[in-house]
Amino acid sequence: SRRAPKVQVELTGTSPLSQPAQLSLRLEAQSDISPLSKVSQRIEMFNFVTQQWVQVDQRLATAVDSVVSYSVTSNAGRFVEPGTRRMRTRLTWFGGSQVGRSRGSKIDQYRWSVR
């Protein structure tokens, strides 16, 4: 069963191209939700053709900054909204115990590359 997210962030950007040949993302982040050994970090991109979120990465979160990179080279334009060229990514951290006031996740950098 899917657990409810503890931290969820949606990022929106604008692509310079409506039909890119390649779309890449790079996330640098960390989490201090405890116990960290049970916290998952998930990256999803929105597919504007199917109107659904597509999971592109999921792994255990880290307590220190870690970098995740992902590239789409096949039909990358499905992640760019026709007309507006909008791109959407959803970052989710879930699992572990309840998030206290000083507990959460930190995004140091998120970057799209469009070619």
Helices and strands as residue ranges (DSSP letters): E 5-14, E 23-31, G 36-38, E 39-47, E 52-60, E 66-72, G 76-79, E 86-95, E 105-114
